[in-house]
């Protein structure tokens, strides 16, 4: 090998350490890049040569730029569409051609079509959800636009009240007790001791006021009538028309008597044929709940009034849980699950091919992709309103820079010293 081997060993050291300096420079340049994973230089020695029975190395080479997928710090932001992954996994993104990319950078926004995208315009992938939160599709674009939620038809009513035990039966009688009986509002209210209004929603999402009228008929006994606006049920405008009636009985201690169905009669509401064209509506007796109603010697009042219906509403905001479920918040005050963010994992994420723009591609070294959802199995959780910071440690990088610089200088000095030795050999002929 002679002295020329030392020259080439020095050249290999210059090349290897020069490339290592490129890696350090790339790390430092990306100290503020969201989701960036720092790399480190891995050196191998070159094959040794046999010189007089002695193995002498031929220098070094840069074998790999290893990129450990370690957890980065988390920064809190004010945007709910910003997401950080706590644990294993990468976000799945696709371009318009359907090619898949993977990233830890969760700096997402909505484009003009409502697609959840990264700064390069790649679309974030997730699973579609039905109204109950069950997965109903494979991977799909997450589209958050002016979604309109369907109305919920009222099918249950809960009314808890206190009916005044000291009340006396009104002098005026209520109109005839029959479905379809219609009379002016004053006639109905004159025959009642107490009234309250429940708003129910039909299949079109329109609200209708049902008035509950309570009339004391005797000791521990009350009748109730439920009336609707006559114009809404095909009756006379300006009048109230009966849709159902029933009887409530109370025990001597003022509690509701629920043991005698013949005396505690709770009747179906409906079917109500609404004039607006909505489907005829019924609230069954089993779903009309007066439990907790009392008869005490104090003013009649309502303490609980609930029904499960709602009108249609427009999306006004979203919330993203740690399980990746994107829940829509609607103008009606209700919520509904819309999508669940998808995550990808690999047997060796360090083997992914880095394609720039904080994106990675599947490679033979990474193994096949495994798609799942946050908080399932080995997948990490999602932190909404947060971003994962770069894993670059500036102090470490500067120390590496110093040692790499010295190694580069030493390799170059090897060449200059070897050149001096060769010069001495050339001078032997003089």
Secondary structure by P-SEA (a helix, b strand, c coil): ccaaaaaaaaaaaaaaaaaaaaaaaaaaaaccccbbbbbbbbbbbccccccccbbbbcccccccccccccbbbbbbcccccbbbbccbbbbbbbcccbbbbbbcccccccccccccccccbbbbbbbbbccccccccccccccccccccccccccbbbbbbbccccccccccccccccccccccaaaaaaacccbbbbbbbccccbbbbbbbbbbbccccbbbbbbbcccccccccccbbbbcccbbbbbcccccccccccccbbbbbcccccccccccbbbbccccccccccccccccccccbbbbcccccccccccccccccbbbbbccccbbbbcbbbbbbbcccccccccccccbbbbcccccbbbbbbcccccbbbbbccbbbcccccaaaaaaaaaaaaaaaaaaaaaaaaaaaaaaaaaaccc
